[in-house]
Amino acid sequence: MEKGKKMKGLKGDGSVFKDKRFGGYIYQYIDNAGKKHQKKFADTPEGKREMNEFIKNTRSQISDGYMVECITLGEWISQFIEIYKKPKLRESSYIRMKQSADKIPDSLWNTPLDQVQPVMIQNTYNALLEELSSSSVSKIHKLMGSAFAKAAASKMIKYNPMSAVESVKVKTKDIEIFTFAEILNLFRAIKRIENDPRCAKLQRDYHTLFMLLLTTGMRAGELLALRWEDVDFTKREIHVHASNGHSGRTSVITETKTAAGNRLIPILSDACYNRLNRLRKADGVLHIKGYIFATSTGKALSYGNLFRVYQHIQAEAGITKTIHCFRHTFATTLLAKGVPILETSRILGHTEASTTLNLYGHSIPSYNTKLIEQFSRSQKKTVAESKKIIKVVKQAK
């Protein structure tokens, strides 16, 4: 092998060798990540032109600070989440972000970062929308946008493909609540299946669990993370401060979804309070510690187990509405009974009262009528003030 230029270090020009055994040229260089590379070219006029063009482009990219050989999109997203996102996120948000990343298909995940094209991303979104909700795909879009923006800022790529990708419009669903007849059917179904062997994982009774969902407005994950230490039977209050989520198939107890989720909520229903109190004294033992709704081994009941139980209840009751409808029913009931929007928002754990208003404002009695009256009063006041100003101006003349 005949040696050409001596190989240099980081950001160097590299070296060209002529290999007699290969019968062509070998170009060796080191990229900005400190990784060594080599590429072979034929000893022909066309091969030499290709080599000269490749060397020119490579040196230009290294000089500009870009990596010549990029990692895959999946490798970068994994690094991006761990390095840039995890230190800033709540544990529950970090888990949800990883779940969004896991939904990116292998065809895109394994593509080199600098070879990802806008059309590839858009086609992936279109395919995912056939399987996932628009909200789930929107979260993937936000993650991809942040990851590519950081890659571009770090000079890992010259072009950010997300600039040509259209965002995913989230389709809002109408809020569904249970009718009184459906609530009766649900609890009759619960009574029938409490002794069903297919639902034997739960150590406590389902009736109390679903009554708490209906009369407190807690999210299902918050209820599953509830411990006896969190209930003040004297004040009839529940301290919500954790949520039972999952990472893959593993159940994980994390902080609440938002800071506002850490809250004290009242036990409004006497029937629910009495059932919970009886449950505390079940089996002749006063339970003061541990998860309220647990498996036979004392671990918190997972959301997956609860979901399977609820599917069985749905089939028995002939109802298709989701488990989140317990929360919607509670919220609309509070507002329909005249509970102030700010107090309802606090009990639900919403960060902004506007969220509660947007979701459940229609439940406030005569809500539209009150808005019309308020607007009319404002209009009349404005007209009256305008007339006064005109009168003063005329008198001044």
C-alpha positions as CSV (number, residue, x, y, z in Angstrom):
1,M,0.0,0.0,0.0
2,E,1.4,3.4,-1.0
3,K,0.8,6.0,1.6
4,G,-0.5,9.4,0.6
5,K,-1.1,12.4,2.9
6,K,-0.6,11.6,6.6
7,M,-3.8,11.2,8.5
8,K,-4.6,14.1,10.7
9,G,-6.8,14.4,13.8
10,L,-10.1,16.0,14.6
11,K,-11.3,18.4,11.8
12,G,-8.2,17.4,9.7
13,D,-8.1,16.8,6.0
14,G,-7.8,13.1,6.4
15,S,-5.5,10.9,4.3
16,V,-5.6,9.2,0.9
17,F,-4.0,5.9,0.2
18,K,-3.6,3.8,-2.9
19,D,-4.1,0.2,-2.2
20,K,-2.5,-2.1,-4.8
21,R,-4.4,-5.1,-3.6
22,F,-7.7,-3.3,-3.9
23,G,-6.6,-1.6,-7.0
24,G,-8.0,1.8,-6.0
25,Y,-7.9,4.6,-3.5
26,I,-8.9,4.7,0.2
27,Y,-9.8,7.9,1.9
28,Q,-9.6,7.9,5.7
29,Y,-10.9,10.7,8.0
30,I,-12.1,11.5,11.5
31,D,-15.5,13.1,12.0
32,N,-16.4,15.7,14.7
33,A,-17.5,12.9,17.0
34,G,-14.0,11.6,17.0
35,K,-15.0,8.5,15.0
36,K,-12.7,7.1,12.3
37,H,-14.0,6.4,8.8
38,Q,-12.8,5.2,5.5
39,K,-14.2,5.0,2.0
40,K,-13.0,3.2,-1.1
41,F,-12.9,4.6,-4.7
42,A,-12.0,2.9,-8.0
43,D,-8.8,3.9,-9.8
44,T,-10.7,5.3,-12.8
45,P,-11.4,8.8,-14.0
46,E,-15.0,8.5,-12.7
47,G,-13.7,7.0,-9.4
48,K,-11.3,9.9,-8.9
49,R,-14.0,12.5,-9.6
50,E,-16.3,10.8,-7.1
51,M,-13.4,10.7,-4.5
52,N,-12.6,14.4,-5.0
53,E,-16.2,15.4,-4.7
54,F,-16.6,13.3,-1.5
55,I,-13.5,14.7,0.1
56,K,-14.6,18.2,-0.7
57,N,-18.0,17.7,0.9
58,T,-16.6,15.8,3.8
59,R,-14.0,18.5,4.7
60,S,-16.7,21.2,4.3
61,Q,-19.1,19.5,6.7
62,I,-16.3,18.8,9.2
63,S,-15.1,22.4,9.0
64,D,-18.7,23.7,9.5
65,G,-19.0,21.6,12.7
66,Y,-21.4,19.0,11.4
67,M,-21.0,15.3,12.0
68,V,-20.4,13.4,8.8
69,E,-21.9,10.1,9.9
70,C,-25.1,10.5,12.0
71,I,-26.8,8.2,14.4
72,T,-30.3,6.9,13.7
73,L,-33.4,8.9,14.6
74,G,-34.3,6.4,17.3
75,E,-30.8,6.6,18.9
76,W,-31.0,10.4,18.9
77,I,-34.5,10.6,20.4
78,S,-33.5,8.2,23.2
79,Q,-30.5,10.4,24.0
80,F,-32.5,13.6,23.6
81,I,-35.1,12.4,26.2
82,E,-32.5,11.2,28.7
83,I,-30.1,14.2,28.4
84,Y,-32.3,17.2,27.7
85,K,-35.8,16.2,28.9
86,K,-35.6,13.9,31.9
87,P,-33.9,16.4,34.2
88,K,-36.7,18.9,33.6
89,L,-39.7,16.6,33.6
90,R,-41.8,15.2,36.4
91,E,-41.5,11.4,36.5
92,S,-45.0,10.8,35.1
93,S,-44.3,13.2,32.2
94,Y,-41.0,11.5,31.5
95,I,-42.7,8.1,31.4
96,R,-45.4,9.4,29.0
97,M,-42.7,10.9,26.7
98,K,-41.0,7.6,26.5
99,Q,-44.3,5.9,25.7
100,S,-44.8,8.4,22.8
101,A,-41.3,7.5,21.5
102,D,-42.0,3.8,21.7
103,K,-44.9,4.4,19.2
104,I,-42.6,5.5,16.4
105,P,-42.4,2.6,13.9
106,D,-39.1,0.9,13.2
107,S,-39.1,2.0,9.6
108,L,-38.6,5.6,10.8
109,W,-36.8,4.8,14.1
110,N,-33.9,3.1,12.4
111,T,-33.4,5.7,9.7
112,P,-30.1,7.7,9.9
113,L,-30.9,11.1,11.4
114,D,-29.5,13.1,8.5
115,Q,-31.5,11.0,6.0
116,V,-35.0,11.6,7.5
117,Q,-37.2,13.4,5.0
118,P,-40.4,15.4,5.6
119,V,-42.5,13.0,3.5
120,M,-41.3,10.1,5.6
121,I,-42.5,11.8,8.8
122,Q,-45.8,12.8,7.2
123,N,-46.5,9.3,5.9
124,T,-45.7,7.9,9.3
125,Y,-48.3,10.3,10.9
126,N,-50.9,9.3,8.4
127,A,-50.3,5.6,9.1
128,L,-50.3,6.1,12.9
129,L,-53.6,8.0,12.7
130,E,-55.3,4.8,11.5
131,E,-54.3,3.1,14.8
132,L,-53.9,5.8,17.4
133,S,-55.8,8.9,18.5
134,S,-55.0,12.3,17.1
135,S,-53.9,13.3,20.6
136,S,-51.3,10.5,20.7
137,V,-49.9,11.4,17.3
138,S,-49.8,15.1,18.2
139,K,-47.6,14.2,21.2
140,I,-45.2,12.3,18.9
141,H,-45.1,15.3,16.6
142,K,-44.1,17.6,19.5
143,L,-41.4,15.2,20.6
144,M,-40.0,14.9,17.0
145,G,-40.1,18.7,16.7
146,S,-38.1,19.3,19.9
147,A,-35.6,16.5,19.0
148,F,-34.9,17.7,15.5
149,A,-34.7,21.4,16.7
150,K,-32.0,20.4,19.2
151,A,-30.2,18.3,16.5
152,A,-30.1,21.3,14.2
153,A,-28.9,23.6,16.9
154,S,-26.2,21.1,17.8
155,K,-25.1,21.0,14.1
156,M,-25.9,17.3,13.9
157,I,-28.0,18.0,10.8
158,K,-27.9,20.8,8.2
159,Y,-31.6,20.7,7.5
160,N,-34.5,20.3,9.9
161,P,-37.1,18.2,8.1
162,M,-39.8,19.2,10.7
163,S,-40.0,22.7,9.1
164,A,-41.9,21.1,6.2
165,V,-44.0,18.7,8.2
166,E,-47.6,19.7,9.0
167,S,-48.7,19.4,12.6
168,V,-51.4,17.0,13.7
169,K,-54.8,18.6,14.4
170,V,-56.2,17.1,17.6
171,K,-59.9,16.2,17.3
172,T,-61.8,17.1,20.4
173,K,-64.4,14.6,21.4
174,D,-67.8,15.5,23.0
175,I,-67.9,15.0,26.7
176,E,-69.9,11.9,27.6
177,I,-71.6,11.4,31.0
178,F,-73.6,8.5,32.5
179,T,-77.3,8.8,32.7
180,F,-79.0,7.8,36.0
181,A,-80.2,4.6,34.4
182,E,-76.7,3.7,33.2
183,I,-75.3,4.3,36.7
184,L,-77.9,1.9,38.1
185,N,-77.0,-0.7,35.5
186,L,-73.3,-0.3,36.2
187,F,-73.6,-0.9,39.9
188,R,-75.9,-3.8,39.4
189,A,-73.3,-5.3,37.1
190,I,-70.6,-4.7,39.7
191,K,-72.6,-6.5,42.3
192,R,-73.0,-9.5,40.0
193,I,-69.3,-9.8,39.2
194,E,-67.7,-9.1,42.6
195,N,-67.3,-12.8,43.2
196,D,-66.3,-13.7,39.7
197,P,-63.0,-15.6,39.6
198,R,-61.9,-13.7,36.6
199,C,-61.7,-10.6,38.8
200,A,-60.1,-12.1,41.8
201,K,-56.9,-10.0,41.7
202,L,-58.6,-7.2,43.7
203,Q,-58.4,-7.6,47.4
204,R,-61.1,-5.0,48.2
205,D,-64.6,-4.5,46.8
206,Y,-65.4,-2.9,43.4
207,H,-68.5,-1.2,44.6
208,T,-66.5,1.2,46.8
209,L,-63.9,1.7,44.1
210,F,-66.3,2.8,41.4
211,M,-68.4,4.8,43.9
212,L,-65.3,6.8,44.7
213,L,-64.7,7.4,41.0
214,L,-68.2,8.7,40.6
215,T,-68.4,10.9,43.8
216,T,-64.9,12.4,44.0
217,G,-63.9,13.1,40.4
218,M,-60.5,11.4,40.8
219,R,-58.7,10.1,37.8
220,A,-58.5,6.3,37.8
221,G,-54.7,6.4,38.2
222,E,-55.0,8.7,41.2
223,L,-57.5,6.4,42.9
224,L,-55.3,3.3,42.3
225,A,-52.4,5.1,44.1
226,L,-54.6,6.0,47.1
227,R,-53.4,4.8,50.5
228,W,-55.2,4.6,53.8
229,E,-52.8,7.3,55.1
230,D,-54.2,9.7,52.5
231,V,-57.8,9.6,54.0
232,D,-58.8,11.8,56.9
233,F,-62.0,10.3,58.2
234,T,-62.5,13.0,60.7
235,K,-62.4,15.8,58.2
236,R,-63.9,13.6,55.4
237,E,-61.0,14.6,53.1
238,I,-58.7,12.7,50.7
239,H,-55.2,13.9,50.0
240,V,-54.5,13.2,46.3
241,H,-50.7,13.4,45.6
242,A,-49.8,10.4,43.5
243,S,-50.9,8.5,40.4
244,N,-50.6,4.9,39.3
245,G,-49.2,4.8,35.8
246,H,-47.2,2.3,33.8
247,S,-44.0,2.0,31.9
248,G,-44.4,-0.8,29.4
249,R,-46.0,-3.6,31.5
250,T,-44.7,-2.3,34.8
251,S,-47.0,-0.4,37.1
252,V,-45.3,2.8,38.4
253,I,-46.4,5.1,41.2
254,T,-45.6,8.7,40.2
255,E,-46.5,12.2,41.1
256,T,-49.8,13.6,40.0
257,K,-50.3,14.7,36.3
258,T,-49.8,18.3,37.3
259,A,-48.8,20.3,40.3
260,A,-52.5,21.3,40.7
261,G,-53.3,17.6,40.9
262,N,-51.8,17.5,44.4
263,R,-54.9,18.5,46.3
264,L,-57.4,17.9,49.1
265,I,-60.8,16.8,48.0
266,P,-64.0,16.3,50.1
267,I,-65.9,13.0,50.4
268,L,-69.3,14.5,49.5
269,S,-71.4,11.3,49.5
270,D,-72.5,9.9,52.8
271,A,-72.9,6.5,51.2
272,C,-69.4,6.5,49.8
273,Y,-67.9,7.7,53.2
274,N,-69.7,4.9,55.0
275,R,-68.6,2.2,52.6
276,L,-65.0,3.4,52.7
277,N,-65.1,3.4,56.5
278,R,-66.5,-0.1,56.6
279,L,-63.8,-1.2,54.2
280,R,-61.2,0.2,56.5
281,K,-62.5,-2.1,59.3
282,A,-62.9,-5.1,57.0
283,D,-61.9,-8.6,58.3
284,G,-61.8,-7.4,61.9
285,V,-58.7,-5.3,61.2
286,L,-58.4,-1.5,61.3
287,H,-56.4,-0.7,58.1
288,I,-54.3,2.4,58.6
289,K,-51.5,1.8,56.1
290,G,-51.1,0.4,52.6
291,Y,-53.0,0.7,49.3
292,I,-56.8,0.9,49.6
293,F,-57.3,-1.1,46.4
294,A,-54.6,-3.8,46.2
295,T,-53.9,-7.2,44.9
296,S,-53.7,-10.3,47.1
297,T,-50.0,-9.5,47.6
298,G,-50.7,-6.0,48.8
299,K,-49.4,-4.2,45.7
300,A,-51.4,-1.4,44.2
301,L,-53.9,-2.6,41.6
302,S,-52.5,-1.8,38.2
303,Y,-54.5,0.3,35.7
304,G,-54.3,-2.6,33.2
305,N,-56.1,-4.9,35.7
306,L,-58.7,-2.2,36.5
307,F,-59.3,-1.6,32.8
308,R,-59.9,-5.4,32.2
309,V,-62.3,-5.4,35.2
310,Y,-64.2,-2.4,33.8
311,Q,-64.5,-4.1,30.3
312,H,-66.2,-7.0,32.1
313,I,-68.5,-4.6,33.9
314,Q,-69.3,-2.8,30.6
315,A,-70.3,-6.1,29.0
316,E,-72.5,-7.0,31.9
317,A,-74.2,-3.6,32.0
318,G,-74.4,-3.2,28.2
319,I,-72.6,0.1,28.3
320,T,-69.8,1.3,26.0
321,K,-68.8,4.6,27.7
322,T,-65.2,4.8,29.0
323,I,-64.1,4.8,32.6
324,H,-63.2,8.5,32.4
325,C,-67.0,9.2,32.2
326,F,-67.2,8.8,36.0
327,R,-65.0,11.9,36.2
328,H,-67.1,13.8,33.6
329,T,-70.3,12.8,35.3
330,F,-69.0,14.1,38.7
331,A,-67.8,17.4,37.2
332,T,-71.1,18.2,35.3
333,T,-73.1,17.3,38.4
334,L,-71.1,19.7,40.6
335,L,-71.6,22.6,38.1
336,A,-75.3,21.7,37.6
337,K,-75.8,22.0,41.4
338,G,-74.2,25.5,41.4
339,V,-70.8,24.7,42.7
340,P,-68.5,27.6,41.6
341,I,-66.2,27.0,38.6
342,L,-63.1,27.7,40.6
343,E,-63.9,25.3,43.3
344,T,-64.9,22.6,40.8
345,S,-61.6,23.2,39.0
346,R,-59.6,22.8,42.3
347,I,-61.4,19.5,43.1
348,L,-60.7,18.1,39.7
349,G,-57.0,19.1,39.8
350,H,-57.1,21.3,36.7
351,T,-54.2,23.7,36.4
352,E,-56.4,26.4,34.9
353,A,-60.1,27.1,35.6
354,S,-60.4,27.8,31.8
355,T,-59.9,24.0,31.2
356,T,-62.8,23.2,33.4
357,L,-64.9,25.9,31.8
358,N,-64.1,24.7,28.3
359,L,-64.9,21.1,29.1
360,Y,-68.0,21.5,31.3
361,G,-69.2,25.1,31.0
362,H,-72.3,23.9,29.2
363,S,-73.4,22.2,32.4
364,I,-73.8,25.4,34.3
365,P,-77.5,26.2,34.6
366,S,-78.6,29.1,32.3
367,Y,-74.9,29.6,31.3
368,N,-75.6,31.0,27.9
369,T,-78.5,33.2,29.3
370,K,-76.2,34.7,31.9
371,L,-73.5,35.4,29.2
372,I,-76.1,37.2,27.0
373,E,-77.4,39.2,30.0
374,Q,-73.8,40.2,31.0
375,F,-73.0,41.2,27.4
376,S,-76.2,43.2,27.1
377,R,-75.5,45.1,30.3
378,S,-72.0,45.9,29.0
379,Q,-73.4,47.1,25.7
380,K,-76.1,49.3,27.4
381,K,-73.4,50.8,29.7
382,T,-71.2,51.6,26.7
383,V,-74.0,53.3,24.8
384,A,-75.0,55.3,27.8
385,E,-71.4,56.5,28.3
386,S,-71.1,57.4,24.6
387,K,-74.2,59.6,24.8
388,K,-72.8,61.4,27.8
389,I,-69.6,62.2,25.9
390,I,-71.5,63.4,22.9
391,K,-73.6,65.7,25.1
392,V,-70.5,67.2,26.8
393,V,-68.9,67.8,23.4
394,K,-72.0,69.6,22.1
395,Q,-72.3,71.8,25.2
396,A,-68.6,72.7,24.8
397,K,-69.3,74.0,21.3
